[in-house]
Amino acid sequence: MRDVTGRLMLLDTASLYFRAYFGVPESVKAPDGTPVNAVRGLLEFIDRLVKDHRPDQLVACMDADWRPQWRVDLIPTYKAHRVAEVRESGPDAEEVPDTLSPQVPIIEAVLDAVGIARVGVEPYEADDVIGTFTAHAKGPVDIVTGDRDLYQLVDDARGIRVLYPIKGVGSLQLTDEAFLREKYGVDGHGYVDLALLRGDPSDGLPGVPGIGEKTAAKLLAEFGDVAGIMAAIDDPKSKLTPSQRKRLDESRPYVAVAPKVVRVADDVPLPDVDPTLPHAPRDPELVGALAERWGLGGSLQRLLTTLGA
């Protein structure tokens, strides 16, 4: 991958187009009646993000594999409840609204025609692509996501922060280390251990039974990290309660494999892409054809105007 300098903005694209889909009425349709609410909503999100935050580079990070087998092999329940048993798509299709799935190829085509870098790599999730771009970045990074898992990447010293949408993208929670310490009692590096212990039902991660968010934060404050907590199990002088000691001991198999599942990868083989924010469409003719075909109208034109400025 090319060196990235200046302010880099990384989009957790699926997270944003899901929000766009539910935030823009399904009555927003193409001339042929196809819903394009997620497409237009995402374009408006990107327009607002570029206007408000002025990144030098921008990458739309994609889920090439939303449920990687290497994570499932370690924790079989990983995202298991999201799997839709759909005959046409097979057993590992993610359950998404019927009118959203057809919009994803349109989103990809528009981003490519405009010239916004779009990266997805098998067998990794968008989170892993974001983690790898972040690891290689030479300057500050803004990660735009509705997924708190990426809080683990927050690093004030490197200028890495998460912009978490509260309402659309006009209202964003700026997540830095001060926010994490106030809300969770940990910094970015500690958040992954907190998430591991607490678990996450939305991702099928069981966590350690009886260890909730507050208890996890207290244990991390006492013992430093998960390794320190697990070492305390065998130390009779440690301040673990009998029930905590028992539950942590019984959770050794989970704790042994969970770090690889919970941590985002930082070694994804990224393609050689140019993340520079385009000032003019890469393919103006195709942009015009897509705008007409899908009735993208003002949403696309506003983005192009913002990029041109």
C-alpha positions in Angstrom: 0.0 0.0 0.0 1.1 3.6 -0.5 2.2 5.8 2.4 -0.7 7.8 3.7 0.2 11.3 4.9 -2.1 14.2 6.0 -5.5 13.7 7.6 -6.9 10.3 6.7 -10.6 9.5 7.1 -11.7 5.9 7.1 -15.3 5.0 6.6 -16.9 1.8 8.1 -19.0 1.8 5.0 -21.5 -0.9 5.9 -22.2 0.7 9.3 -22.9 4.0 7.5 -25.1 2.7 4.7 -27.1 0.7 7.3 -27.7 4.0 9.1 -28.5 5.7 5.9 -31.0 3.0 4.9 -32.9 3.4 8.2 -32.6 7.1 8.3 -33.8 8.0 4.8 -37.4 7.0 3.8 -37.7 4.0 1.5 -39.9 6.1 -0.7 -36.7 7.6 -2.1 -36.5 5.6 -5.3 -34.9 5.4 -8.7 -37.0 6.2 -11.8 -37.7 2.4 -12.2 -39.0 2.2 -8.6 -35.9 0.7 -7.1 -35.3 2.0 -3.5 -32.1 4.1 -3.4 -32.4 5.5 0.1 -29.2 3.9 1.3 -27.3 5.1 -1.7 -28.4 8.7 -1.5 -28.1 8.7 2.3 -24.5 7.5 2.2 -23.6 10.1 -0.5 -25.1 12.8 1.8 -23.2 11.4 4.7 -19.9 11.6 2.8 -20.7 15.1 1.6 -21.3 16.3 5.2 -18.2 14.5 6.5 -15.9 16.1 3.9 -17.4 19.5 4.5 -17.1 19.3 8.2 -13.8 17.6 8.7 -11.8 18.3 5.5 -9.8 15.1 5.2 -6.8 14.9 2.8 -7.5 11.2 2.1 -10.6 9.1 2.4 -11.1 5.4 2.1 -14.5 3.5 2.1 -13.6 0.3 3.9 -15.7 -2.7 3.0 -16.6 -6.1 4.5 -15.2 -8.5 2.0 -16.1 -11.2 4.6 -18.5 -10.1 7.3 -17.9 -13.3 9.3 -14.4 -14.6 8.6 -14.0 -18.3 9.1 -10.8 -17.8 11.1 -12.7 -16.0 13.7 -15.6 -18.5 13.7 -13.0 -21.3 14.1 -11.9 -19.7 17.3 -15.3 -18.7 18.7 -18.1 -20.6 16.8 -20.8 -18.3 18.2 -19.2 -15.3 16.5 -22.0 -13.4 14.7 -23.9 -16.7 14.5 -27.2 -15.1 15.3 -26.9 -12.8 12.3 -26.7 -15.7 9.9 -29.8 -16.0 7.8 -30.7 -19.5 6.6 -31.5 -18.3 3.1 -31.6 -21.0 0.4 -30.4 -18.7 -2.4 -27.5 -17.3 -0.5 -26.4 -20.3 1.5 -26.0 -20.7 5.3 -23.5 -17.9 5.8 -25.5 -15.0 4.3 -25.9 -12.1 6.6 -29.5 -11.2 7.2 -30.1 -7.7 5.8 -33.3 -6.0 4.6 -34.4 -7.2 1.2 -34.4 -3.7 -0.3 -30.9 -2.9 1.1 -28.8 -5.7 -0.5 -29.5 -4.6 -4.1 -28.3 -1.1 -3.3 -24.8 -2.2 -2.3 -23.5 -2.8 -5.8 -24.9 0.7 -6.8 -23.0 2.2 -3.9 -19.8 0.5 -5.0 -20.2 1.6 -8.6 -20.8 5.2 -7.6 -17.9 5.4 -5.3 -15.6 3.9 -8.0 -16.9 6.3 -10.7 -16.4 9.3 -8.4 -12.9 8.1 -7.5 -13.3 7.5 -3.8 -10.9 4.7 -2.8 -12.9 1.5 -1.8 -11.1 -1.3 -0.1 -12.3 -4.8 1.0 -9.9 -7.8 1.4 -10.8 -11.4 1.8 -11.1 -12.9 4.4 -11.3 -9.8 6.5 -13.9 -7.4 7.8 -14.0 -3.7 7.3 -12.7 -3.3 10.9 -9.5 -5.1 9.9 -9.0 -2.9 6.8 -9.5 0.1 9.0 -7.0 -1.3 11.6 -4.4 -1.9 9.0 -4.7 1.6 7.4 -4.5 3.1 10.8 -1.4 1.1 11.7 0.3 2.4 8.5 -0.9 6.0 8.7 1.8 8.7 9.0 -0.7 11.4 10.1 -3.9 11.8 12.1 -6.8 9.5 11.4 -10.6 10.0 11.7 -12.5 6.7 11.8 -16.2 7.1 11.1 -18.2 4.2 12.4 -21.3 3.2 14.4 -19.3 0.2 15.8 -17.8 0.7 19.3 -15.4 -2.2 18.6 -13.2 0.3 16.8 -12.7 2.4 20.0 -9.7 0.1 20.6 -7.8 2.0 17.9 -8.1 5.4 19.7 -4.7 6.8 20.3 -4.3 10.5 21.3 -0.5 10.4 20.8 -1.0 9.5 17.1 -4.1 11.6 16.5 -6.4 8.6 16.0 -10.0 9.2 17.0 -13.4 7.7 16.3 -16.3 9.8 15.0 -19.4 7.9 16.2 -22.7 9.1 14.6 -25.3 10.0 17.2 -27.8 11.3 14.7 -26.9 11.0 11.0 -23.4 12.3 10.6 -24.3 15.9 11.5 -24.0 15.0 15.2 -20.9 12.9 15.9 -19.5 11.7 19.2 -15.8 12.6 19.1 -14.2 9.7 20.8 -10.7 10.2 22.2 -8.9 8.8 25.2 -10.5 11.4 27.6 -13.9 10.2 26.5 -13.0 6.5 26.9 -11.5 7.1 30.4 -14.6 9.0 31.5 -17.1 6.5 30.1 -15.3 3.2 30.4 -12.4 3.8 32.7 -9.8 2.6 30.1 -7.9 4.1 27.2 -7.9 2.8 23.6 -5.5 0.0 24.3 -7.5 -1.1 27.3 -10.8 -1.1 25.5 -10.1 -4.3 23.7 -9.5 -6.1 27.1 -12.7 -4.5 28.4 -14.7 -5.7 25.4 -13.2 -9.2 25.7 -14.2 -9.6 29.4 -17.6 -7.9 29.1 -18.5 -9.7 25.9 -20.8 -8.5 23.2 -24.1 -10.2 22.5 -24.4 -8.3 19.2 -21.3 -10.1 17.9 -22.0 -13.4 19.6 -19.1 -12.9 22.1 -20.0 -14.5 25.4 -17.5 -12.7 27.6 -16.8 -13.9 31.1 -20.0 -14.7 33.0 -20.7 -12.3 35.8 -18.1 -9.8 34.6 -19.9 -6.8 33.3 -18.5 -3.5 32.0 -18.0 -1.9 35.4 -16.4 -5.0 37.0 -14.2 -5.4 33.9 -13.0 -1.8 34.3 -12.2 -2.3 38.0 -10.3 -5.5 37.3 -8.2 -3.8 34.6 -7.5 -0.9 36.9 -6.3 -3.4 39.5 -4.4 -5.9 37.4 -3.4 -3.9 34.3 -4.6 -6.1 31.5 -6.2 -9.5 30.8 -2.9 -11.3 31.2 -2.6 -9.7 34.7 -6.1 -10.7 35.6 -5.6 -14.3 34.5 -2.3 -14.5 36.4 -4.2 -13.3 39.6 -6.4 -16.5 39.5 -3.4 -18.5 40.7 -2.3 -15.9 43.3 -4.1 -16.6 46.6 -3.1 -13.1 47.7 -4.8 -11.3 44.8 -7.9 -9.3 45.5 -10.2 -11.4 43.2 -13.4 -12.4 45.0 -14.1 -16.2 45.1 -16.8 -15.9 42.5 -14.6 -13.9 40.2 -11.8 -16.3 40.6 -14.1 -19.3 39.8 -15.7 -17.6 36.7 -12.4 -16.5 35.3 -10.8 -19.9 35.9 -13.7 -21.6 34.1 -13.4 -19.1 31.2 -9.7 -19.8 30.5 -10.5 -21.5 27.1 -12.5 -18.5 26.0 -9.9 -16.0 27.2 -7.2 -17.9 25.4 -8.7 -17.4 22.0 -10.8 -14.3 22.3 -8.0 -11.7 21.9 -7.5 -12.7 18.2 -11.2 -12.5 17.6 -11.8 -9.2 19.4 -8.7 -7.3 18.2 -8.9 -5.8 14.8 -6.2 -7.1 12.5 -3.4 -4.7 11.5 -1.7 -6.8 8.9 -4.3 -7.1 6.1 -2.6 -7.3 2.7 -4.0 -4.0 1.4 -4.0 -3.3 -2.3 -2.1 -0.4 -3.9 -4.8 2.3 -3.8 -4.6 6.1 -3.9 -6.6 7.3 -0.9 -6.3 11.0 -2.0 -9.7 12.7 -1.9 -10.6 13.3 -5.6 -11.4 16.9 -6.7 -13.1 15.7 -9.9 -14.8 12.5 -10.9 -12.6 9.6 -12.1 -15.2 8.8 -14.8 -17.5 11.8 -15.4 -19.4 10.0 -18.1 -20.2 7.0 -15.9 -21.1 9.3 -13.0 -23.6 11.0 -15.2 -25.0 7.6 -16.4 -25.3 6.3 -12.8 -27.0 9.6 -11.6 -29.6 9.3 -14.4 -30.1 5.5 -14.1 -30.6 5.6 -10.3 -32.1 9.1 -9.8 -29.3 10.2 -7.5 -29.9 13.9 -8.4 -28.9 16.4 -5.8 -27.2 13.9 -3.4 -24.5 13.1 -5.9 -24.2 16.6 -7.3 -23.7 18.1 -3.8 -20.9 15.6 -3.1 -19.2 16.4 -6.4 -19.5 20.2 -5.7 -17.9 19.7 -2.3 -15.1 17.6 -3.7 -14.5 20.2 -6.4 -14.2 22.9 -3.8 
